[in-house]
Amino acid sequence: MNSKDLQQTIEFLEETPKIINREIKDLPVEILKEKPTENEFSIHEHIWHLHDIERLVSNVKRFAAHRFYLKRRMIIEAHYFSMQL
């Protein structure tokens, strides 16, 4: 994957939550968790997989930012963490 492809993927993934929300907001939970077949994922499971991918891309962007700053001899002074409640 080249940098242009990566940027397009990032832009698409940034819009994905809005698109998904619009498409599923009125669906009942039962529908969201229903598997089409035993070997297929439910809508709910697909959304969690997209969430995992988004976190991975976020880490790629962060790594690229760190590389940018470190190449310019900038110092990383702090790291921030969060906790899901």
URQUITA-V663578 format. One line per field, one symbol per residue. phi: phi as a letter, one per 40 degrees, with the letter a starting at -180 (. if undefined). psi: psi as a letter, one per 40 degrees, with the letter a starting at -180 (. if undefined). A space follows every 10 residues. Layout:
BEGIN
phi = ???
psi = ???
END
This chain:
BEGIN
phi = .ccccccccc cccccddccc dccbdbccdd cccccdadcb ccddcccccc dccccccdcc cccccccdcc ccfcbccabb bbbcc
psi = hidddddddd ddddeddddd dddedehidd ddehhdidei iidddddddd dddddddddd dddddddddd defihhdiii iihh.
END
